[in-house]
Amino acid sequence: MTLTPTGGDSGPLAPGREVAPPVHDHIADAVKAPALVRLAPNVVLMRFETLKVYAALGAVRHLLETGVVRPGQTLVDSSSGIYALALAMACHRYGLRCHVVASTTVNDTMRAQLEILGATVDRMPPSDDLRLDQNRRVARVRELLARHPDMHWMRQYHDPVHHLGYAEPADLLRRALPGEPLTVVGSVGTGASTGGLTRSLREHDPLTRLVGVQPFGSVTFGSERFTDPDAIIAGIGSAIHFDNVHHELYDRVHWLDFQHAMAATVGLMREHAVFAGLSTGAAHLAARWEAARDPDRTHVVIGADTGHRYTERVFTRWREALDPAALAPVEITSLDELRPPWAAMAWARRPHGPVVPAQQRRKDPVR
């Protein structure tokens, strides 16, 4: 099936017909646009250069329009990487200053980009403890706000303003895949991308499904009792609670360890020539599993960023990668049964808390 190009009005184009690309006023408006690639008959990749540009642009635009912030003001937040770049680009786009409290995962290349864009950067000391890293970043932001009360804290983990920008890619999806029942599959992270995208899609089709992907060690969906020393969980999971994660939006959840995510990320490049980040590979692995069991729905894989941040940790080790085709999850009915390396469960759009097995739910329909 031919997909309508991003930005098209309706229906596929005739073979050989080209659409002139729009001329943008700022690079952020061009970078945010995703590419849609059909990986299988019922699996479509929504690949972004950097997904969080939508969140940052939408949030900053809303804050300016409502007078919460004014041109020239300094916006501050902490980030593990792609949100920092997105916020710096949004500030550059709208004439604002930017200060980033950066995770230890932010490398020199990313820092150079931020500083050239005019952002000031605080980088936390090296740490293997993600909770410590995140807590240090929050403490530093509070210190900055105490010294500079005119700064505005973006609070990407907690302020629902970050959901707003995802209405636009949701509209792109609906126009590109008209009439197809959709299942969104993506890493949970802050909750804004999968949550904002799915909320917007459900305004038109309440049956749109959402599958969240988590690493072991994340508190977001109850796997904090596990450790995965190799995991790069920044941007996929969290060691602290995020208000922007609305658990009641998710139909299913998959937990994967680093080896499975790495296998899927390398496999995505080998099979489809897609150079993408670890969260994209993990989401694709989960989507392939779901798509095989629900062939009548189109599974949309959220590809949050490119693979550049993962070159050393993932791609240079490609010969070590497992064969994704040989991997399968253990289906569980309760978080008590959760075990590495890959588990999947029907979350059934419930608030965070103990998940009641289906058999018990049938006995007690009030739940």
C-alpha positions in Angstrom: 0.0 0.0 0.0 1.3 3.5 -0.9 1.3 6.0 2.0 0.2 9.6 1.5 3.3 11.8 2.0 3.4 13.8 5.2 1.5 17.0 4.7 -0.7 15.6 1.9 -4.4 16.4 1.8 -6.0 13.0 1.3 -5.3 9.7 -0.5 -2.2 8.3 -2.1 -0.5 10.1 -5.0 -0.4 8.7 -8.5 2.9 7.0 -9.4 5.6 9.4 -10.3 3.8 12.4 -9.1 5.9 14.6 -6.7 4.8 17.2 -4.1 6.9 20.3 -3.6 8.2 20.4 -0.1 7.2 23.4 2.0 9.7 26.2 2.7 10.0 26.6 6.5 10.8 29.7 8.5 13.0 27.8 10.9 14.8 24.5 10.9 12.8 23.3 13.9 9.7 23.3 11.8 11.4 21.1 9.3 13.1 18.8 11.7 9.9 17.9 13.6 8.3 16.3 10.5 8.3 12.5 10.7 8.9 10.0 7.9 6.3 7.2 7.6 7.8 3.9 6.5 5.8 0.6 6.1 7.9 -2.1 7.6 5.3 -4.9 7.3 1.7 -5.1 6.0 0.4 -4.0 9.4 3.5 -2.2 10.9 4.4 1.4 10.1 7.4 3.3 11.5 6.8 6.9 12.4 10.5 8.0 12.3 11.6 11.3 13.8 14.9 13.0 13.7 14.1 14.2 17.2 10.6 13.5 18.4 10.5 16.0 21.3 10.6 19.0 19.0 6.8 18.6 18.8 6.6 18.7 22.6 8.9 21.7 23.0 7.5 23.8 20.1 3.9 23.1 21.2 4.7 23.9 24.9 6.7 27.1 24.2 4.1 28.4 21.7 1.3 27.8 24.2 3.2 29.5 27.0 3.9 32.6 24.9 0.4 32.8 23.6 -1.1 32.6 27.1 1.4 35.1 28.5 3.0 32.6 31.0 6.4 33.5 29.4 7.6 36.5 27.4 10.2 36.9 24.6 13.7 37.1 26.0 12.9 35.1 29.2 15.0 32.1 30.2 13.5 28.6 30.1 15.1 26.0 32.2 14.7 22.2 32.5 16.7 19.0 33.0 17.1 16.5 30.2 18.8 13.2 29.3 19.3 14.4 25.7 16.8 14.9 22.9 14.5 17.2 24.9 17.4 19.5 25.7 18.1 19.9 21.9 14.4 20.3 21.2 14.0 23.0 23.9 17.1 24.8 22.7 15.7 24.8 19.1 12.3 26.0 20.3 14.0 28.9 22.3 16.0 29.8 19.2 12.8 29.7 17.1 10.9 32.0 19.5 13.6 34.3 20.8 13.9 32.9 24.3 17.0 32.0 26.4 17.6 28.4 27.4 19.4 26.7 30.3 19.7 22.9 30.4 20.7 20.8 33.4 22.0 17.8 31.5 22.2 14.2 32.5 25.4 12.3 32.5 24.1 10.7 29.3 24.5 14.0 27.3 27.7 13.6 25.3 30.1 16.3 24.1 28.5 16.4 20.6 25.1 17.2 22.1 26.6 19.7 24.5 28.3 21.5 21.6 25.1 21.7 19.7 23.3 23.2 22.7 25.9 25.8 23.4 26.1 26.9 19.7 22.3 27.4 19.8 22.9 29.7 22.7 21.9 27.5 25.6 23.9 27.4 28.8 24.5 23.8 30.1 25.0 22.4 33.6 26.2 18.8 33.3 25.8 16.5 36.2 28.9 14.4 37.4 29.2 10.9 36.1 26.9 8.4 37.9 25.7 4.8 37.2 22.6 5.5 39.5 19.8 7.0 37.3 17.8 8.0 40.4 20.8 9.9 41.8 21.3 11.6 38.4 17.7 12.6 38.1 17.5 13.8 41.7 20.7 15.8 41.3 19.2 17.5 38.2 16.0 18.5 39.9 18.0 19.8 42.9 20.1 21.9 40.5 17.0 23.3 38.8 15.6 24.3 42.2 18.8 26.0 43.1 18.8 28.0 39.8 15.2 29.1 40.3 16.0 30.3 43.9 18.8 32.4 42.4 17.0 33.5 39.3 13.2 33.7 40.0 12.5 35.1 36.6 13.5 31.7 35.0 10.6 29.5 33.9 10.8 25.8 34.7 9.5 23.8 31.8 8.9 20.6 33.9 8.8 18.3 30.9 8.1 15.3 33.2 5.1 16.9 34.9 3.5 19.8 33.0 0.7 18.6 30.7 1.5 21.4 28.3 4.0 19.0 26.7 1.1 16.8 25.4 -0.3 19.6 23.3 2.2 19.5 20.4 1.4 15.8 19.6 -2.0 16.7 18.1 -0.2 17.6 14.9 1.5 14.3 14.3 -1.7 12.5 15.3 -3.4 14.4 12.4 -0.6 13.4 10.1 -1.2 9.8 11.0 -5.0 9.9 10.4 -4.5 11.5 7.0 -1.7 9.1 6.0 -3.6 6.0 7.2 -7.3 6.8 6.6 -9.7 4.3 8.0 -7.1 2.0 9.4 -7.6 0.9 13.0 -4.4 2.0 14.8 -2.3 0.6 17.7 0.4 3.0 18.8 3.6 1.3 20.1 6.3 3.4 21.8 8.6 3.9 24.7 6.8 5.5 27.7 9.5 7.8 28.9 7.9 11.0 30.1 4.5 9.9 28.9 4.0 13.0 26.7 4.6 11.5 23.3 2.6 8.3 23.5 0.0 9.9 25.8 -0.5 13.1 23.7 -0.5 11.2 20.4 -3.1 8.6 21.6 -5.4 11.1 23.3 -5.6 13.0 20.0 -6.2 9.9 17.9 -8.9 8.7 20.3 -10.8 11.9 19.8 -11.6 10.5 16.3 -11.4 6.7 17.2 -11.8 5.8 20.8 -10.8 2.2 19.9 -7.2 3.3 19.1 -4.9 1.1 21.2 -1.7 2.0 23.0 1.2 -0.3 23.8 3.9 1.1 26.1 7.5 -0.2 26.2 9.5 -0.1 29.4 13.0 -1.2 30.6 13.6 -3.2 33.7 14.4 -0.9 36.6 11.8 1.8 35.8 9.3 2.8 38.5 6.8 3.9 35.9 5.1 0.5 35.4 6.4 -1.3 38.5 9.7 -2.9 37.5 11.9 -0.9 39.9 12.9 -4.0 41.9 15.0 -5.2 38.9 18.4 -3.9 37.8 19.8 -4.1 34.3 23.4 -2.8 34.4 23.8 -2.4 30.6 20.4 -0.6 30.2 20.3 2.9 28.8 16.9 3.6 30.3 17.0 7.4 30.1 14.2 8.4 27.7 12.5 5.0 28.0 11.8 4.6 31.7 12.4 6.5 34.9 13.8 6.1 38.4 11.3 8.8 39.6 7.5 9.3 39.2 6.4 11.4 36.2 3.0 13.1 36.3 2.8 13.2 32.5 2.5 9.4 32.4 -1.2 8.6 32.5 -1.4 4.9 33.1 -5.0 4.7 32.2 -4.2 5.4 28.5 -2.2 2.1 28.0 -3.8 -1.1 26.8 -0.6 -3.2 27.0 2.9 -2.9 28.4 6.1 -4.7 27.3 9.3 -4.8 29.5 12.6 -5.5 27.7 16.1 -5.8 28.9 19.1 -4.1 27.2 20.1 -7.2 25.2 16.6 -7.5 23.7 16.4 -3.8 22.9 19.9 -3.9 21.3 19.0 -7.0 19.2 15.9 -5.2 17.9 17.8 -2.0 17.2 20.5 -3.7 15.2 17.8 -5.9 13.5 15.9 -2.8 12.4 18.9 -1.5 10.6 19.8 -4.9 9.1 16.3 -5.6 7.9 15.0 -2.1 7.0 18.2 0.1 6.8 16.7 2.3 9.6 19.4 3.8 11.8 17.4 4.6 14.9 17.7 4.8 18.7 17.3 2.1 21.3 13.8 3.0 22.1 12.8 2.7 18.5 14.3 -0.8 18.3 12.5 -1.9 21.5 9.2 -0.5 20.2 9.6 -2.3 16.9 10.2 -5.6 18.7 7.1 -5.2 20.7 5.1 -4.1 17.7 6.1 -7.1 15.6 4.9 -9.4 18.4 1.6 -7.5 18.8 1.1 -7.2 15.0 1.4 -11.0 14.5 -1.4 -11.5 17.1 -3.6 -8.7 15.9 -3.2 -8.7 12.1 -6.3 -6.5 11.4 -4.8 -3.4 13.1 -2.0 -1.2 11.9 0.7 -0.9 14.5 2.5 2.4 14.5 6.0 2.3 15.9 7.2 5.6 17.4 10.8 6.2 16.3 11.9 8.9 18.7 15.4 9.7 17.3 18.3 8.6 15.2 21.0 6.1 16.3 23.8 8.5 16.7 23.7 8.6 20.5 23.9 4.8 20.6 26.9 4.2 18.3 29.3 3.0 20.9 26.9 1.2 23.2 24.9 -0.5 20.5 26.0 -0.3 16.9 29.7 -0.9 17.3 28.7 -4.1 19.1 26.4 -5.3 16.3 28.1 -8.7 16.1 27.0 -9.5 19.7 23.3 -8.8 18.9 20.8 -11.6 19.4 18.5 -12.7 16.5 15.2 -10.8 17.0 13.3 -13.5 15.2 14.3 -16.0 18.0 13.0 -13.7 20.8 9.6 -13.9 22.5 8.0 -12.4 25.6 6.5 -14.2 28.6 2.9 -13.2 28.9 2.0 -12.3 32.5 -1.2 -11.3 34.3 0.3 -9.6 37.4 3.4 -7.5 38.2 4.2 -10.3 40.7 5.0 -12.5 37.7 7.3 -9.9 36.1 10.7 -11.2 35.2 13.5 -10.3 32.7 14.4 -10.5 29.9 11.1 -9.8 28.2 7.6 -9.8 29.6 4.2 -8.5 28.3 0.9 -7.8 30.0 -2.5 -6.5 29.3 -2.6 -3.2 31.3 -6.3 -2.6 30.3 -6.2 1.2 30.7 -6.0 1.0 34.5 -4.5 3.5 36.9 -1.1 2.6 38.4 -1.5 -0.1 41.0 -1.8 -3.8 41.4 -3.1 -5.4 38.2 -5.8 -7.9 38.9 -5.6 -11.2 36.8 -8.4 -11.5 34.2 -9.9 -14.5 35.9 -10.4 -12.6 39.1 -11.7 -9.6 37.2 -14.5 -11.8 35.8 -15.5 -12.8 39.3 -15.6 -9.2 40.5 -16.9 -7.0 37.6 -17.1 -4.0 39.9 -13.3 -3.6 39.5 
